[in-house]
Amino acid sequence: MDKGSICVTGGTGYLGSWIIKRLLDDGYYVNTTIRSHAGSKKDVSYLTNLPGASDKLKIFDADLTKPETFEAAIKGCIGVFHVAHPMDIGSKDSIEVVSEKSIKGSLGVLQACVDSKTVKKVVYTSSVSAVLFSGKKHNGVLDEESWSDVDYIRNDIKLGAWYHISKTLTEKAVLEFGEKEGLDVVTVHPSFIHGPFLGSRCPHSVRDVMAMIFGDTDKYAMLLRAPFVHVDDVASAHIHLFEDPNAKGRYICSKTEVPIEELYKLLSTKYPEYKIPSIGLLKSDDAMFPSVSSKKLLGTGFEFKYGVEEMFDDAIECCKRNNIL
């Protein structure tokens, strides 16, 4: 069944590639954008080998620094999933430069949606980073009313500040543009995305969540009471919100939160072969950030399929298959 064409930006990324897989499974045609590097071709075989890809997937070159390059991929589409985000980890660019690149590129994508005359809805992939860092002391649970405070991040959050700030500012710009132009824009806020991956490289978010398995004790602090969600659930949530005519605004997408003590017990019991380093004196009560709620998403009728055990089982199996573990 032909459901029409969807454009997915950032198709070679962890989430972007999985959304493409799900869309093809669900009967959509997909146009995706990738950023090619001069002199080197990206291996996109993990996309072109997906079931249905030979007939229903088209790949376009596009770059957020040149927003006009997205026009061809968006032309004729009924929806756009804007997943691409500047991810030059290790880049010398300042937070301001990364944020400007992300905002300018995203607004260019949205303008192309307006110009297309065919795009009915845009689903923008934000992050819980745009919710968590309000700078206020919270004992309760945060929902979509909470916005991260850019000044607080700049002054108090060292790890990943460029990402948290650029995601927050870009989401605000995207929602404002949609309001002003009459474009239907929904934003999704995944927590730590975990589970299997399509390419041969282990994505950063999976590597971070698997710190115990890989023995990366320097990353234990971020797992004190971490929120997780399976990549397949995040992809399904994007499609669900696109198809739901009543979906409006922001949606947190996080399945579960696991205290570090429980995570250590689960993984060391289930995977003793990895000889997981001790968590020492770390306690989940020392977690720096508040909890988040997916109540609004669940209220639309969406259901999460995967728990934390399946996330780790799927990720570990995928790492083994790719000789990463």
C-alpha positions as CSV (number, residue, x, y, z in Angstrom):
1,M,0.0,0.0,0.0
2,D,1.4,3.4,-1.0
3,K,1.0,5.8,1.9
4,G,3.0,8.6,0.2
5,S,6.5,9.9,0.5
6,I,8.3,11.0,3.7
7,C,11.6,12.9,3.8
8,V,14.0,11.9,6.6
9,T,16.9,14.2,7.1
10,G,20.1,12.7,8.6
11,G,19.4,9.2,7.2
12,T,22.8,7.7,8.0
13,G,22.4,8.5,11.7
14,Y,21.4,6.0,14.4
15,L,17.8,7.2,14.7
16,G,17.4,8.4,11.2
17,S,18.3,5.0,9.7
18,W,15.9,3.2,12.0
19,I,13.1,5.6,11.1
20,I,13.7,4.8,7.5
21,K,13.5,1.1,8.2
22,R,10.2,1.5,10.0
23,L,8.7,3.8,7.3
24,L,9.6,1.3,4.6
25,D,8.0,-1.5,6.7
26,D,4.9,0.6,7.1
27,G,4.4,1.2,3.4
28,Y,5.9,4.6,2.9
29,Y,8.2,5.8,0.1
30,V,11.2,7.5,1.7
31,N,13.5,10.3,0.5
32,T,16.5,10.7,2.8
33,T,19.3,13.1,3.0
34,I,22.9,12.4,3.8
35,R,25.9,14.6,4.0
36,S,28.7,13.5,1.7
37,H,32.3,14.4,2.4
38,A,34.5,15.6,-0.4
39,G,36.6,12.8,-1.7
40,S,35.0,10.0,0.2
41,K,31.7,8.2,-0.3
42,K,29.7,7.1,2.7
43,D,28.8,3.4,2.9
44,V,25.0,3.5,2.8
45,S,24.6,-0.3,2.1
46,Y,22.8,-0.7,5.5
47,L,20.1,1.6,4.1
48,T,20.0,0.4,0.5
49,N,19.8,-3.3,1.7
50,L,16.7,-2.7,3.8
51,P,13.6,-4.6,2.8
52,G,11.7,-2.4,0.2
53,A,14.6,0.0,-0.2
54,S,15.3,-0.8,-3.9
55,D,11.9,0.4,-4.9
56,K,10.9,2.9,-2.2
57,L,14.1,4.6,-1.0
58,K,15.9,7.6,-2.7
59,I,19.0,9.1,-1.2
60,F,19.9,12.8,-1.7
61,D,23.0,14.8,-0.8
62,A,22.2,17.7,1.6
63,D,24.1,19.8,4.1
64,L,22.6,21.9,7.0
65,T,25.1,24.7,6.1
66,K,23.4,24.9,2.7
67,P,19.6,24.7,3.5
68,E,18.6,25.0,-0.1
69,T,20.2,21.5,-0.7
70,F,17.2,19.9,1.1
71,E,14.6,21.2,-1.4
72,A,14.9,18.3,-3.9
73,A,14.5,15.7,-1.2
74,I,11.4,17.4,0.3
75,K,9.7,18.1,-3.1
76,G,6.5,16.0,-3.4
77,C,6.6,14.6,0.2
78,I,3.6,14.6,2.5
79,G,5.7,14.8,5.7
80,V,9.3,15.5,6.9
81,F,11.1,13.9,9.8
82,H,13.8,16.4,10.6
83,V,16.4,14.3,12.5
84,A,19.7,15.8,11.2
85,H,21.7,17.9,13.7
86,P,25.3,19.1,13.6
87,M,27.2,16.3,15.4
88,D,30.8,17.1,14.7
89,I,32.0,15.8,18.1
90,G,35.4,17.2,18.7
91,S,34.9,20.2,16.5
92,K,36.5,23.5,17.5
93,D,33.3,25.3,16.7
94,S,31.9,27.4,19.5
95,I,28.4,26.7,21.0
96,E,27.2,29.8,19.1
97,V,28.4,28.6,15.8
98,V,26.9,25.1,16.2
99,S,23.6,26.6,17.4
100,E,23.5,29.0,14.4
101,K,24.3,26.2,12.0
102,S,21.5,24.0,13.5
103,I,18.9,26.8,13.5
104,K,19.7,28.2,10.1
105,G,19.7,24.7,8.6
106,S,16.4,23.6,10.3
107,L,14.6,26.8,9.3
108,G,15.8,26.2,5.8
109,V,14.3,22.7,5.9
110,L,11.0,24.1,7.2
111,Q,10.9,26.8,4.5
112,A,11.4,24.1,1.9
113,C,8.4,22.3,3.5
114,V,6.2,25.4,3.1
115,D,7.4,26.0,-0.4
116,S,6.7,22.4,-1.4
117,K,2.9,22.9,-0.9
118,T,2.6,19.2,-0.3
119,V,4.1,18.7,3.3
120,K,1.3,18.3,5.8
121,K,3.3,17.9,9.0
122,V,6.9,18.1,10.2
123,V,8.2,15.9,13.1
124,Y,11.3,17.5,14.6
125,T,13.6,15.3,16.7
126,S,14.5,17.3,19.8
127,S,15.9,15.8,23.0
128,V,15.2,15.6,26.7
129,S,18.2,17.9,26.8
130,A,15.8,20.7,25.9
131,V,13.7,19.8,28.9
132,L,16.0,18.7,31.7
133,F,18.3,21.6,32.4
134,S,16.0,24.2,33.9
135,G,18.4,25.0,36.7
136,K,15.6,24.6,39.3
137,K,15.6,22.0,42.0
138,H,12.9,19.5,41.2
139,N,11.7,16.7,43.4
140,G,8.9,15.9,41.0
141,V,8.7,14.8,37.4
142,L,9.2,17.1,34.4
143,D,6.9,17.2,31.5
144,E,6.7,19.1,28.2
145,E,6.1,22.5,30.0
146,S,9.7,22.5,31.1
147,W,12.4,24.2,29.0
148,S,16.1,24.0,29.5
149,D,17.8,27.3,30.5
150,V,20.6,28.1,28.2
151,D,22.4,30.4,30.7
152,Y,22.3,27.7,33.3
153,I,23.7,25.1,30.9
154,R,26.5,27.5,29.8
155,N,27.5,28.2,33.4
156,D,26.9,24.9,35.2
157,I,26.8,22.0,32.7
158,K,30.1,21.2,31.1
159,L,29.5,17.8,29.5
160,G,27.7,18.2,26.2
161,A,26.8,21.8,26.7
162,W,27.0,22.5,23.0
163,Y,24.5,19.8,22.3
164,H,22.0,20.8,25.0
165,I,22.1,24.4,24.0
166,S,21.8,23.9,20.3
167,K,18.9,21.4,20.7
168,T,17.0,23.8,23.0
169,L,17.5,26.9,20.8
170,T,16.7,25.0,17.6
171,E,13.5,23.5,18.9
172,K,12.3,26.9,20.0
173,A,13.1,28.3,16.6
174,V,11.3,25.4,14.8
175,L,8.1,25.7,16.9
176,E,8.1,29.5,16.4
177,F,8.5,29.1,12.7
178,G,5.6,26.6,12.5
179,E,3.4,28.9,14.5
180,K,4.2,31.9,12.3
181,E,3.9,30.1,9.0
182,G,0.9,27.9,9.8
183,L,3.0,24.7,9.4
184,D,2.1,21.8,11.5
185,V,5.2,21.0,13.6
186,V,5.5,18.3,16.3
187,T,8.7,17.8,18.4
188,V,9.8,14.5,20.0
189,H,12.2,14.4,23.0
190,P,13.9,11.0,23.3
191,S,15.9,10.2,26.4
192,F,19.0,7.9,26.0
193,I,18.3,6.0,22.8
194,H,19.4,2.4,23.1
195,G,19.1,-1.0,21.4
196,P,20.3,-2.4,18.0
197,F,21.8,-0.3,15.2
198,L,21.8,-0.7,11.4
199,G,25.4,0.3,10.5
200,S,28.6,-1.3,11.6
201,R,29.6,1.4,14.1
202,C,28.3,1.6,17.7
203,P,26.4,4.9,18.0
204,H,27.5,7.3,20.8
205,S,24.3,7.0,22.8
206,V,24.5,3.2,22.8
207,R,28.2,3.3,23.8
208,D,27.4,5.7,26.7
209,V,24.5,3.6,28.0
210,M,26.7,0.5,27.7
211,A,29.5,2.0,29.9
212,M,29.3,-0.9,32.3
213,I,29.6,-3.5,29.6
214,F,32.6,-1.7,28.0
215,G,34.2,-0.9,31.4
216,D,34.0,2.9,30.9
217,T,33.8,3.8,34.6
218,D,34.3,7.5,33.7
219,K,30.8,7.5,32.3
220,Y,29.1,5.9,35.3
221,A,28.0,9.3,36.7
222,M,25.6,9.9,33.8
223,L,24.0,6.5,34.6
224,L,23.1,7.3,38.2
225,R,19.4,7.3,37.3
226,A,19.3,7.4,33.6
227,P,16.2,7.4,31.4
228,F,16.2,4.9,28.5
229,V,14.1,4.2,25.4
230,H,14.5,1.6,22.6
231,V,15.4,3.0,19.2
232,D,12.5,1.1,17.6
233,D,10.0,2.7,20.0
234,V,11.4,6.2,19.2
235,A,11.0,5.5,15.5
236,S,7.5,4.3,16.0
237,A,6.6,7.3,18.1
238,H,7.7,9.6,15.2
239,I,5.4,7.8,12.8
240,H,2.6,7.6,15.4
241,L,2.7,11.4,16.0
242,F,2.9,12.1,12.2
243,E,-0.2,10.0,11.6
244,D,-2.2,11.4,14.6
245,P,-4.1,14.4,13.4
246,N,-4.6,15.6,17.0
247,A,-0.9,15.6,17.9
248,K,0.3,19.1,18.8
249,G,3.5,20.6,20.3
250,R,6.1,18.7,22.3
251,Y,6.3,15.0,23.3
252,I,8.8,13.4,25.7
253,C,9.6,9.8,24.6
254,S,11.2,7.8,27.4
255,K,10.2,4.3,28.5
256,T,12.0,3.8,31.8
257,E,14.4,5.0,34.4
258,V,16.8,2.6,36.1
259,P,18.8,3.4,39.3
260,I,22.4,2.6,38.8
261,E,22.3,0.0,41.6
262,E,19.6,-1.9,39.7
263,L,21.3,-1.6,36.4
264,Y,24.6,-2.9,37.9
265,K,22.7,-5.9,39.4
266,L,20.8,-6.7,36.2
267,L,23.9,-6.5,33.9
268,S,26.4,-8.2,36.2
269,T,23.9,-11.1,36.8
270,K,22.9,-11.5,33.2
271,Y,26.2,-10.8,31.5
272,P,28.9,-12.1,33.9
273,E,31.4,-12.6,31.0
274,Y,32.0,-8.9,30.8
275,K,33.3,-8.6,34.4
276,I,31.6,-5.3,35.0
277,P,33.6,-2.8,37.1
278,S,32.1,-2.0,40.5
279,I,29.9,1.1,40.8
280,G,31.8,1.9,44.1
281,L,30.1,4.6,46.2
282,L,27.9,6.0,43.4
283,K,24.2,6.2,44.4
284,S,21.2,7.0,42.2
285,D,20.1,9.5,44.9
286,D,23.0,11.7,43.7
287,A,21.5,11.9,40.2
288,M,22.0,15.5,38.9
289,F,18.7,15.7,37.0
290,P,15.0,15.2,37.5
291,S,12.8,12.5,36.1
292,V,10.8,13.0,32.9
293,S,7.3,11.8,32.0
294,S,6.0,10.4,28.7
295,K,2.4,10.7,30.0
296,K,1.4,13.1,27.1
297,L,2.7,10.6,24.4
298,L,1.0,7.7,26.1
299,G,-2.2,9.8,26.2
300,T,-2.3,9.7,22.4
301,G,-2.6,5.9,22.4
302,F,1.1,5.2,21.9
303,E,2.5,2.1,23.6
304,F,6.1,1.3,24.3
305,K,7.1,-2.2,23.2
306,Y,10.5,-2.7,24.9
307,G,11.8,-2.7,28.4
308,V,15.4,-2.1,29.6
309,E,16.4,-5.8,29.4
310,E,15.4,-6.0,25.7
311,M,17.3,-2.8,25.0
312,F,20.5,-4.2,26.4
313,D,19.9,-7.7,24.9
314,D,19.4,-6.2,21.4
315,A,22.4,-3.8,21.7
316,I,24.8,-6.4,22.9
317,E,23.7,-8.9,20.2
318,C,24.2,-6.2,17.6
319,C,27.7,-5.3,19.0
320,K,28.6,-9.0,18.9
321,R,27.4,-9.3,15.3
322,N,29.7,-6.4,14.3
323,N,32.7,-7.6,16.3
324,I,32.5,-4.7,18.7
325,L,32.2,-6.9,21.8
